[in-house]
Amino acid sequence: MGKTLAVSPLAPASFPELPVISGVRFASAEAGVRYKNRTDVMLAVLAPGSTVAGVFTRSATRSAPVLDCQSKLAAGGGASDAGAAILVNSGNSNAFTGARGQTSVAELCMAAEKATGVPQSRIFTASTGVIGEPLPHERIVAKLDELTGNLSEDAIKGSARAIMTTDTFPKGACKSVTIDGKTVQIAGIAKGSGMIAPDMATMLVYIFTDAVVEQGALQSMLSSLTDRTFNCITVDSDTSTSDSLMLAATGASGVDASNSDAFRTALSDVMLDLAHQVVRDGEGATKFVEIRVTGAASDADAKVHGLAIANSPLVKTAIAGEDPNWGRVVMAIGKSGAAADRDLLSIWFGDVLVAEKGWVSPDYKEADGAAHMKGQDLVIRVDLGLGDGASTVWTCDLTHGYIDINADYRS
């Protein structure tokens, strides 16, 4: 989208001060992939010895870059036998572009190998933007010498901006953790605003750590934590063709975190922070909504119910209008397909008990529910009364701003 969008009212006050991650350098540039005078390509180069893991969209119409990354990781490209590079562009997703899309990926990887010295088996590309238009990869190739010449350990913020599409702010998060008396750093960036309903990953996310993590452990950790973070957010129920989440460990700290619970917790915190920022930048969003489901027959059922509520246009528009319409929550639960019993159901807006035992609570006052809905950060809580299953998902409201952004996305 070429227009400048107002920064989301839910945005953080500023981009965080991300720590330098030893062993990885960044650069960004204006390649003019779709728009002029806009940073739209980033390069990250990892030192030899780095391990790489990734999770990607399970869309049946995955983009050429996604398929290439999946193939390389499956073939062992995530192991620490060489350096690695990540090359990302915004403006064009190189999706639904047939054989030409594969050619573009191959040309980019060959050029990146020449510019960085990293073997093609360790070069991972990603593209985000308009679907169905050939990627002008030659414009990116023309910038590779500039990118490699500008590589710097402290240039991650520029990379966060380069991968934005309809995002209204760059997204970053970090965490430090002490393991065996030594400090390990984690820092990540993300892009995402619309077409957000992750399925194994989401949008574009790149996380880096200076810990030593064996590749198998890195992949296992990433996959399991994704299900509790990025796979628990939704903006509009649409899964992208290009969703990619990659995690790289340079090992520069010398601290082995392969089996560290503290590292796993810190990584989870960074992933959840980035996931929440994506929701807070949901296209046209004015409300950040946490939906907590308890008492379900299973955790899986709880998540089904939570996403049914989060993805309901009727629930989301009621939230936008600050209307405490609990009937729409009941509707979403009933249609989800997971087990539910009308006469065991309880619903809260914040701390306000709205409904219980299949009926509105006798103590409920509409003014109390409406007061909660006026806030920017909202909580909808549901208890099914069936078992111990629980899940929390996050979403945003649905406003006319979403229509404005997407009605002329390609113009």
Summary of the structure (lengths in Angstrom):
residues: 411
radius of gyration: 21.8
end to end distance: 6.9
largest distance: 71.4
contacts: 1527
relative contact order: 0.15
helix: 34%
strand: 26%
